[in-house]
């Protein structure tokens, strides 16, 4: 069994089975392409004192289980701010694109009224640890394998297909074989699970899939576990929004917004 989501060969990244999707056997989960774009963009930053503040990823097409190539362009390279763009292609076709905003971090005195709330979702130490698909009870004999069965999760509550859920998650394998995960890589790869933790099922055969991932970080996470507090809602014309607050054990670290559209459930 593979021990990473991607292997690297020359200028391409080859996805493994661990990067698969619950929606289609021939495509990737949205998390691995998002994480890979974050990984490449983070490596391209020219100033190491800058940290990721925003990552916006457009999932233009289903990402196939094929060799992926990423090209990066610097839009603005400043001392306190850098903006980069990245394009991911498979067989010469653009499947994803991203912009990443990196900002300077500087010590500053913050008054109480300007601070983020310090509340943290509970970590149920006696709860079972497994994949999100396992702890949510989604697995059956026809289940596809992929990131949803690879990333580890501890369920707090919800995750019942009603658009509301809370969980802690971590990435137990490298994103790219032979390259260590950074906190930014981990949170970017897991960010797509906002729509998983807050999955909205309109009926047994119809769920919701996201067309983008918009990750905002006001603090780089500490530790392996990322907390998710997700809420999803849908309009009657079939467009919705997943809104997820992210945490580490110390407090909130950021937020994920995802544009939703309806999607038939695989195998139904």
Phi and psi in degrees as GROMACS dihedral restraints (atoms count N, CA, C in turn):
[ dihedral_restraints ]
;  ai    aj    ak    al  type     phi  dphi    fc
    3     4     5     6     1   -63.8    20    10
    4     5     6     7     1   153.1    20    10
    6     7     8     9     1  -119.9    20    10
    7     8     9    10     1    18.5    20    10
    9    10    11    12     1  -152.3    20    10
   10    11    12    13     1   164.1    20    10
   12    13    14    15     1   -79.2    20    10
   13    14    15    16     1   -30.3    20    10
   15    16    17    18     1  -137.7    20    10
   16    17    18    19     1   150.4    20    10
   18    19    20    21     1  -113.5    20    10
   19    20    21    22     1   152.4    20    10
   21    22    23    24     1  -110.2    20    10
   22    23    24    25     1   134.2    20    10
   24    25    26    27     1  -137.7    20    10
   25    26    27    28     1   117.9    20    10
   27    28    29    30     1    52.8    20    10
   28    29    30    31     1  -116.2    20    10
   30    31    32    33     1  -103.3    20    10
   31    32    33    34     1    14.5    20    10
   33    34    35    36     1  -123.3    20    10
   34    35    36    37     1   156.5    20    10
   36    37    38    39     1  -114.9    20    10
   37    38    39    40     1   126.6    20    10
   39    40    41    42     1  -104.6    20    10
   40    41    42    43     1   117.6    20    10
   42    43    44    45     1   -71.1    20    10
   43    44    45    46     1   147.2    20    10
   45    46    47    48     1  -103.4    20    10
   46    47    48    49     1   178.2    20    10
   48    49    50    51     1   -62.3    20    10
   49    50    51    52     1   -24.7    20    10
   51    52    53    54     1   -68.3    20    10
   52    53    54    55     1   -14.3    20    10
   54    55    56    57     1   -96.1    20    10
   55    56    57    58     1     6.1    20    10
   57    58    59    60     1   -68.3    20    10
   58    59    60    61     1   172.1    20    10
   60    61    62    63     1  -112.6    20    10
   61    62    63    64     1   149.4    20    10
   63    64    65    66     1   -79.3    20    10
   64    65    66    67     1    -7.3    20    10
   66    67    68    69     1   -94.9    20    10
   67    68    69    70     1   -26.3    20    10
   69    70    71    72     1  -158.5    20    10
   70    71    72    73     1   135.6    20    10
   72    73    74    75     1   -69.1    20    10
   73    74    75    76     1   -17.9    20    10
   75    76    77    78     1   -97.6    20    10
   76    77    78    79     1     3.4    20    10
   78    79    80    81     1  -129.1    20    10
   79    80    81    82     1   169.8    20    10
   81    82    83    84     1   -95.9    20    10
   82    83    84    85     1   152.1    20    10
   84    85    86    87     1   -60.8    20    10
   85    86    87    88     1   151.9    20    10
   87    88    89    90     1   -66.8    20    10
   88    89    90    91     1   -21.8    20    10
   90    91    92    93     1   -66.1    20    10
   91    92    93    94     1   -47.9    20    10
   93    94    95    96     1   -60.0    20    10
   94    95    96    97     1   -45.8    20    10
   96    97    98    99     1   -62.0    20    10
   97    98    99   100     1   -38.8    20    10
   99   100   101   102     1   -62.6    20    10
  100   101   102   103     1   -46.2    20    10
  102   103   104   105     1   -63.6    20    10
  103   104   105   106     1   -39.2    20    10
  105   106   107   108     1   -65.8    20    10
  106   107   108   109     1   -41.3    20    10
  108   109   110   111     1   -61.4    20    10
  109   110   111   112     1   -42.9    20    10
  111   112   113   114     1   -62.5    20    10
  112   113   114   115     1   -40.4    20    10
  114   115   116   117     1   -61.0    20    10
  115   116   117   118     1   -48.7    20    10
  117   118   119   120     1   -68.1    20    10
  118   119   120   121     1   -40.7    20    10
  120   121   122   123     1   -66.3    20    10
  121   122   123   124     1   -40.4    20    10
  123   124   125   126     1   -63.2    20    10
  124   125   126   127     1   -38.0    20    10
  126   127   128   129     1   -69.1    20    10
  127   128   129   130     1   -24.2    20    10
  129   130   131   132     1   -86.8    20    10
  130   131   132   133     1   -10.7    20    10
  132   133   134   135     1   -65.0    20    10
  133   134   135   136     1   132.3    20    10
  135   136   137   138     1   -83.8    20    10
  136   137   138   139     1   -18.2    20    10
  138   139   140   141     1  -118.0    20    10
  139   140   141   142     1   109.5    20    10
  141   142   143   144     1   -67.7    20    10
  142   143   144   145     1   -13.8    20    10
  144   145   146   147     1   -83.0    20    10
  145   146   147   148     1    -4.1    20    10
  147   148   149   150     1   -90.3    20    10
  148   149   150   151     1   141.9    20    10
  150   151   152   153     1  -121.9    20    10
  151   152   153   154     1   151.6    20    10
  153   154   155   156     1   -63.5    20    10
  154   155   156   157     1   124.7    20    10
  156   157   158   159     1  -110.0    20    10
  157   158   159   160     1   -30.6    20    10
  159   160   161   162     1  -148.8    20    10
  160   161   162   163     1   134.8    20    10
  162   163   164   165     1  -128.8    20    10
  163   164   165   166     1   119.0    20    10
  165   166   167   168     1  -116.1    20    10
  166   167   168   169     1   118.2    20    10
  168   169   170   171     1  -119.4    20    10
  169   170   171   172     1   126.5    20    10
  171   172   173   174     1   -99.5    20    10
  172   173   174   175     1   119.2    20    10
  174   175   176   177     1   -90.2    20    10
  175   176   177   178     1    86.0    20    10
  177   178   179   180     1   -70.5    20    10
  178   179   180   181     1   -35.3    20    10
  180   181   182   183     1  -142.6    20    10
  181   182   183   184     1   158.8    20    10
  183   184   185   186     1   -56.6    20    10
  184   185   186   187     1   129.8    20    10
  186   187   188   189     1   -83.8    20    10
  187   188   189   190     1   119.0    20    10
  189   190   191   192     1   -77.1    20    10
  190   191   192   193     1   163.1    20    10
  192   193   194   195     1   -80.5    20    10
  193   194   195   196     1    76.3    20    10
  195   196   197   198     1  -146.3    20    10
  196   197   198   199     1   169.9    20    10
  198   199   200   201     1   -60.7    20    10
  199   200   201   202     1   130.9    20    10
  201   202   203   204     1  -115.6    20    10
  202   203   204   205     1   136.1    20    10
  204   205   206   207     1  -121.6    20    10
  205   206   207   208     1   138.3    20    10
  207   208   209   210     1  -122.6    20    10
  208   209   210   211     1   127.6    20    10
  210   211   212   213     1  -112.6    20    10
  211   212   213   214     1   137.6    20    10
  213   214   215   216     1  -120.6    20    10
  214   215   216   217     1   139.2    20    10
  216   217   218   219     1  -130.4    20    10
  217   218   219   220     1   136.1    20    10
  219   220   221   222     1   -86.9    20    10
  220   221   222   223     1   121.9    20    10
  222   223   224   225     1   -88.9    20    10
  223   224   225   226     1   -42.2    20    10
  225   226   227   228     1  -146.5    20    10
  226   227   228   229     1   123.4    20    10
  228   229   230   231     1  -118.6    20    10
  229   230   231   232     1    93.0    20    10
  231   232   233   234     1  -112.5    20    10
  232   233   234   235     1   175.4    20    10
  234   235   236   237     1   -72.9    20    10
  235   236   237   238     1   -34.3    20    10
  237   238   239   240     1  -109.9    20    10
  238   239   240   241     1    -8.8    20    10
  240   241   242   243     1  -149.2    20    10
  241   242   243   244     1   135.5    20    10
  243   244   245   246     1  -135.4    20    10
  244   245   246   247     1   136.1    20    10
  246   247   248   249     1  -120.4    20    10
  247   248   249   250     1   125.2    20    10
  249   250   251   252     1  -123.5    20    10
  250   251   252   253     1   151.5    20    10
  252   253   254   255     1  -120.2    20    10
  253   254   255   256     1   146.7    20    10
  255   256   257   258     1  -137.7    20    10
  256   257   258   259     1   146.3    20    10
  258   259   260   261     1  -126.8    20    10
  259   260   261   262     1   131.6    20    10
  261   262   263   264     1  -109.2    20    10
  262   263   264   265     1   130.7    20    10
  264   265   266   267     1  -125.0    20    10
  265   266   267   268     1   148.7    20    10
  267   268   269   270     1  -128.7    20    10
  268   269   270   271     1   121.4    20    10
  270   271   272   273     1    53.6    20    10
  271   272   273   274     1    39.4    20    10
  273   274   275   276     1    79.1    20    10
  274   275   276   277     1     1.6    20    10
  276   277   278   279     1  -106.4    20    10
  277   278   279   280     1   130.8    20    10
  279   280   281   282     1   -73.6    20    10
  280   281   282   283     1   122.6    20    10
  282   283   284   285     1  -109.8    20    10
  283   284   285   286     1   -26.6    20    10
  285   286   287   288     1  -145.9    20    10
  286   287   288   289     1   154.0    20    10
  288   289   290   291     1  -143.1    20    10
  289   290   291   292     1   155.0    20    10
  291   292   293   294     1  -147.7    20    10
  292   293   294   295     1   152.7    20    10
  294   295   296   297     1  -123.6    20    10
  295   296   297   298     1   144.5    20    10
  297   298   299   300     1  -132.0    20    10
  298   299   300   301     1   129.1    20    10
  300   301   302   303     1  -107.0    20    10
  301   302   303   304     1   121.1    20    10
  303   304   305   306     1  -111.1    20    10
  304   305   306   307     1   130.8    20    10
  306   307   308   309     1  -122.1    20    10
  307   308   309   310     1   153.0    20    10
  309   310   311   312     1   -70.0    20    10
  310   311   312   313     1   140.9    20    10
  312   313   314   315     1  -104.4    20    10
  313   314   315   316     1   133.2    20    10
  315   316   317   318     1  -143.1    20    10
  316   317   318   319     1   135.7    20    10
  318   319   320   321     1   -63.7    20    10
  319   320   321   322     1   133.3    20    10
  321   322   323   324     1  -151.0    20    10
  322   323   324   325     1   148.3    20    10
  324   325   326   327     1   -83.3    20    10
  325   326   327   328     1   123.0    20    10
  327   328   329   330     1  -113.6    20    10
  328   329   330   331     1   122.4    20    10
  330   331   332   333     1   -68.6    20    10
  331   332   333   334     1   160.7    20    10
  333   334   335   336     1   -56.5    20    10
  334   335   336   337     1   -39.6    20    10
  336   337   338   339     1   -69.1    20    10
  337   338   339   340     1   -14.5    20    10
  339   340   341   342     1  -101.6    20    10
  340   341   342   343     1    -1.0    20    10
  342   343   344   345     1   -83.8    20    10
  343   344   345   346     1   151.3    20    10
  345   346   347   348     1   -70.3    20    10
  346   347   348   349     1   147.2    20    10
  348   349   350   351     1   -61.7    20    10
  349   350   351   352     1   146.3    20    10
  351   352   353   354     1   -92.7    20    10
  352   353   354   355     1     4.4    20    10
  354   355   356   357     1   -68.0    20    10
  355   356   357   358     1   143.5    20    10
  357   358   359   360     1  -131.7    20    10
  358   359   360   361     1   134.2    20    10
  360   361   362   363     1   -59.3    20    10
  361   362   363   364     1   146.3    20    10
  363   364   365   366     1   -64.9    20    10
  364   365   366   367     1   148.0    20    10
  366   367   368   369     1  -105.6    20    10
  367   368   369   370     1   103.5    20    10
  369   370   371   372     1   -74.3    20    10
  370   371   372   373     1    94.0    20    10
  372   373   374   375     1   -62.2    20    10
  373   374   375   376     1   -21.4    20    10
  375   376   377   378     1   -94.1    20    10
  376   377   378   379     1     0.8    20    10
  378   379   380   381     1   -81.3    20    10
  379   380   381   382     1   151.1    20    10
  381   382   383   384     1   -67.0    20    10
  382   383   384   385     1   145.2    20    10
  384   385   386   387     1  -104.4    20    10
  385   386   387   388     1   127.2    20    10
  387   388   389   390     1  -163.8    20    10
  388   389   390   391     1  -170.0    20    10
  390   391   392   393     1   -69.5    20    10
  391   392   393   394     1   160.3    20    10
  393   394   395   396     1   -59.4    20    10
  394   395   396   397     1   -38.4    20    10
  396   397   398   399     1   -62.2    20    10
  397   398   399   400     1   -34.4    20    10
  399   400   401   402     1   -74.5    20    10
  400   401   402   403     1   -51.2    20    10
  402   403   404   405     1   -69.3    20    10
  403   404   405   406     1   -23.0    20    10
  405   406   407   408     1   -89.0    20    10
  406   407   408   409     1    -6.7    20    10
  408   409   410   411     1    75.8    20    10
  409   410   411   412     1    27.6    20    10
  411   412   413   414     1   -87.4    20    10
  412   413   414   415     1   -17.6    20    10
  414   415   416   417     1   -73.8    20    10
  415   416   417   418     1   136.4    20    10
  417   418   419   420     1  -145.6    20    10
  418   419   420   421     1  -176.1    20    10
  420   421   422   423     1   -63.4    20    10
  421   422   423   424     1   -21.3    20    10
  423   424   425   426     1   -98.9    20    10
  424   425   426   427     1     7.5    20    10
  426   427   428   429     1   -67.8    20    10
  427   428   429   430     1   138.8    20    10
  429   430   431   432     1   -80.1    20    10
  430   431   432   433     1   154.9    20    10
  432   433   434   435     1  -100.5    20    10
  433   434   435   436     1   151.6    20    10
  435   436   437   438     1   169.8    20    10
  436   437   438   439     1  -154.6    20    10
  438   439   440   441     1   -61.8    20    10
  439   440   441   442     1   -33.7    20    10
  441   442   443   444     1   -66.5    20    10
  442   443   444   445     1   -17.9    20    10
  444   445   446   447     1  -106.9    20    10
  445   446   447   448     1     0.6    20    10
  447   448   449   450     1  -104.3    20    10
  448   449   450   451     1   -49.8    20    10
  450   451   452   453     1   -63.0    20    10
  451   452   453   454     1   139.6    20    10
  453   454   455   456     1   -91.0    20    10
  454   455   456   457     1   146.0    20    10
  456   457   458   459     1  -142.0    20    10
  457   458   459   460     1   150.6    20    10
  459   460   461   462     1  -124.6    20    10
  460   461   462   463     1   118.2    20    10
  462   463   464   465     1   -78.7    20    10
  463   464   465   466     1   134.7    20    10
  465   466   467   468     1   -96.3    20    10
  466   467   468   469     1   -59.4    20    10
  468   469   470   471     1  -164.2    20    10
  469   470   471   472     1   172.1    20    10
  471   472   473   474     1    72.1    20    10
  472   473   474   475     1  -142.4    20    10
  474   475   476   477     1    57.9    20    10
  475   476   477   478     1    46.8    20    10
  477   478   479   480     1  -118.4    20    10
  478   479   480   481     1    16.6    20    10
  480   481   482   483     1    81.1    20    10
  481   482   483   484     1    11.1    20    10
  483   484   485   486     1  -106.0    20    10
  484   485   486   487     1    15.4    20    10
  486   487   488   489     1    79.8    20    10
  487   488   489   490     1    20.0    20    10
  489   490   491   492     1  -147.3    20    10
  490   491   492   493     1   134.7    20    10
  492   493   494   495     1  -171.0    20    10
  493   494   495   496     1   155.2    20    10
  495   496   497   498     1  -135.9    20    10
  496   497   498   499     1   137.9    20    10
  498   499   500   501     1  -161.4    20    10
  499   500   501   502     1   161.1    20    10
  501   502   503   504     1  -108.3    20    10
  502   503   504   505     1   139.2    20    10
  504   505   506   507     1  -137.1    20    10
  505   506   507   508     1   154.5    20    10
  507   508   509   510     1  -147.1    20    10
  508   509   510   511     1   156.8    20    10
  510   511   512   513     1   -99.7    20    10
  511   512   513   514     1   108.5    20    10
  513   514   515   516     1   -87.0    20    10
  514   515   516   517     1    -0.8    20    10
  516   517   518   519     1  -129.2    20    10
  517   518   519   520     1   159.6    20    10
  519   520   521   522     1   -65.4    20    10
  520   521   522   523     1   147.9    20    10
  522   523   524   525     1   -66.7    20    10
  523   524   525   526     1   -49.8    20    10
  525   526   527   528     1  -118.9    20    10
  526   527   528   529     1   128.2    20    10
  528   529   530   531     1   -56.7    20    10
  529   530   531   532     1   132.1    20    10
  531   532   533   534     1    83.5    20    10
  532   533   534   535     1    -1.0    20    10
  534   535   536   537     1  -123.8    20    10
  535   536   537   538     1   127.1    20    10
  537   538   539   540     1   -68.0    20    10
  538   539   540   541     1   144.3    20    10
  540   541   542   543     1   -72.4    20    10
  541   542   543   544     1   140.6    20    10
  543   544   545   546     1   -99.9    20    10
  544   545   546   547     1   162.8    20    10
  546   547   548   549     1   -56.0    20    10
  547   548   549   550     1   -37.5    20    10
  549   550   551   552     1   -64.9    20    10
  550   551   552   553     1   -43.1    20    10
  552   553   554   555     1   -59.8    20    10
  553   554   555   556     1   -45.1    20    10
  555   556   557   558     1   -63.8    20    10
  556   557   558   559     1   -49.4    20    10
  558   559   560   561     1   -67.7    20    10
  559   560   561   562     1   -34.2    20    10
  561   562   563   564     1   -67.2    20    10
  562   563   564   565     1   -40.6    20    10
  564   565   566   567     1   -65.6    20    10
  565   566   567   568     1   -38.8    20    10
  567   568   569   570     1   -81.9    20    10
  568   569   570   571     1   -18.9    20    10
  570   571   572   573     1   -56.5    20    10
  571   572   573   574     1   -31.9    20    10
  573   574   575   576     1   -63.6    20    10
  574   575   576   577     1   -17.8    20    10
  576   577   578   579     1   -73.5    20    10
  577   578   579   580     1    -3.4    20    10
  579   580   581   582     1   -53.6    20    10
  580   581   582   583     1   -42.7    20    10
  582   583   584   585     1   -73.7    20    10
  583   584   585   586     1   -16.7    20    10
  585   586   587   588     1   -83.4    20    10
  586   587   588   589     1   -49.1    20    10
  588   589   590   591     1   -63.3    20    10
  589   590   591   592     1   -37.6    20    10
  591   592   593   594     1  -101.7    20    10
  592   593   594   595     1    28.1    20    10
  594   595   596   597     1   -55.2    20    10
  595   596   597   598     1   133.4    20    10
  597   598   599   600     1  -112.8    20    10
  598   599   600   601     1   111.8    20    10
  600   601   602   603     1   -98.2    20    10
  601   602   603   604     1   120.3    20    10
  603   604   605   606     1   -79.1    20    10
  604   605   606   607     1   -29.2    20    10
  606   607   608   609     1  -161.8    20    10
  607   608   609   610     1   173.8    20    10
  609   610   611   612     1   -57.7    20    10
  610   611   612   613     1   -23.1    20    10
  612   613   614   615     1  -104.5    20    10
  613   614   615   616     1    -1.8    20    10
  615   616   617   618     1  -132.8    20    10
  616   617   618   619     1   121.6    20    10
  618   619   620   621     1  -115.9    20    10
  619   620   621   622     1  -160.9    20    10
  621   622   623   624     1  -131.2    20    10
  622   623   624   625     1   136.4    20    10
  624   625   626   627     1  -121.8    20    10
  625   626   627   628     1   148.3    20    10
  627   628   629   630     1   -97.9    20    10
  628   629   630   631     1   144.7    20    10
  630   631   632   633     1   -98.7    20    10
  631   632   633   634     1    -4.3    20    10
  633   634   635   636     1  -156.8    20    10
  634   635   636   637     1   171.2    20    10
  636   637   638   639     1  -138.9    20    10
  637   638   639   640     1   119.1    20    10
  639   640   641   642     1  -118.8    20    10
  640   641   642   643     1   100.2    20    10
  642   643   644   645     1  -101.2    20    10
  643   644   645   646     1   125.4    20    10
  645   646   647   648     1  -116.7    20    10
  646   647   648   649     1   127.3    20    10
  648   649   650   651     1  -120.0    20    10
  649   650   651   652     1   124.5    20    10
  651   652   653   654     1  -101.5    20    10
  652   653   654   655     1    -5.4    20    10
  654   655   656   657     1  -155.3    20    10
  655   656   657   658     1   138.9    20    10
  657   658   659   660     1   -72.5    20    10
  658   659   660   661     1   131.3    20    10
  660   661   662   663     1   -64.9    20    10
  661   662   663   664     1   150.1    20    10
  663   664   665   666     1  -110.8    20    10
  664   665   666   667     1   132.3    20    10
  666   667   668   669     1    84.8    20    10
  667   668   669   670     1   174.0    20    10
  669   670   671   672     1   -83.2    20    10
  670   671   672   673     1   -29.0    20    10
  672   673   674   675     1   -88.3    20    10
  673   674   675   676     1   133.2    20    10
  675   676   677   678     1  -116.5    20    10
  676   677   678   679     1   127.6    20    10
  678   679   680   681     1   -89.2    20    10
  679   680   681   682     1   140.8    20    10
  681   682   683   684     1  -121.3    20    10
  682   683   684   685     1   129.9    20    10
  684   685   686   687     1  -126.3    20    10
  685   686   687   688     1    98.1    20    10
  687   688   689   690     1  -113.3    20    10
  688   689   690   691     1   142.1    20    10
  690   691   692   693     1  -137.6    20    10
  691   692   693   694     1   126.7    20    10
  693   694   695   696     1  -124.7    20    10
  694   695   696   697     1   140.9    20    10
  696   697   698   699     1  -141.4    20    10
  697   698   699   700     1   156.5    20    10
  699   700   701   702     1  -133.3    20    10
  700   701   702   703     1   140.5    20    10
  702   703   704   705     1   -85.9    20    10
  703   704   705   706     1   164.1    20    10
  705   706   707   708     1   -71.4    20    10
  706   707   708   709     1   -11.1    20    10
  708   709   710   711     1   -91.2    20    10
  709   710   711   712     1     6.7    20    10
  711   712   713   714     1    89.5    20    10
  712   713   714   715     1    13.6    20    10
  714   715   716   717     1  -116.4    20    10
  715   716   717   718     1   134.8    20    10
  717   718   719   720     1  -141.4    20    10
  718   719   720   721     1  -169.2    20    10
  720   721   722   723     1  -147.3    20    10
  721   722   723   724     1   132.6    20    10
  723   724   725   726     1  -104.8    20    10
  724   725   726   727     1   126.8    20    10
  726   727   728   729     1  -123.2    20    10
  727   728   729   730     1   116.3    20    10
  729   730   731   732     1  -127.7    20    10
  730   731   732   733     1   127.3    20    10
  732   733   734   735     1   -91.1    20    10
  733   734   735   736     1   134.1    20    10
  735   736   737   738     1  -106.9    20    10
  736   737   738   739     1   145.9    20    10
  738   739   740   741     1  -137.1    20    10
  739   740   741   742     1   158.7    20    10
  741   742   743   744     1  -117.6    20    10
  742   743   744   745     1  -170.8    20    10
  744   745   746   747     1   -67.2    20    10
  745   746   747   748     1   -15.5    20    10
  747   748   749   750     1   -93.1    20    10
  748   749   750   751     1   -22.4    20    10
  750   751   752   753     1   154.1    20    10
  751   752   753   754     1  -169.4    20    10
  753   754   755   756     1   -67.0    20    10
  754   755   756   757     1   145.0    20    10
  756   757   758   759     1  -121.6    20    10
  757   758   759   760     1   -17.6    20    10
  759   760   761   762     1   168.8    20    10
  760   761   762   763     1  -160.3    20    10
  762   763   764   765     1  -150.9    20    10
  763   764   765   766     1   151.3    20    10
  765   766   767   768     1  -125.6    20    10
  766   767   768   769     1   130.4    20    10
  768   769   770   771     1  -116.8    20    10
  769   770   771   772     1   135.6    20    10
  771   772   773   774     1  -136.2    20    10
  772   773   774   775     1   129.7    20    10
  774   775   776   777     1   -79.0    20    10
  775   776   777   778     1   129.9    20    10
  777   778   779   780     1  -110.0    20    10
  778   779   780   781     1   150.1    20    10
  780   781   782   783     1  -143.1    20    10
  781   782   783   784     1   159.9    20    10
  783   784   785   786     1   -72.5    20    10
  784   785   786   787     1   150.5    20    10
  786   787   788   789     1  -151.0    20    10
  787   788   789   790     1   129.6    20    10
  789   790   791   792     1   -62.5    20    10
  790   791   792   793     1   140.3    20    10
  792   793   794   795     1   -75.1    20    10
  793   794   795   796     1   134.3    20    10
  795   796   797   798     1   -59.5    20    10
  796   797   798   799     1   133.4    20    10
  798   799   800   801     1    85.2    20    10
  799   800   801   802     1    -0.9    20    10
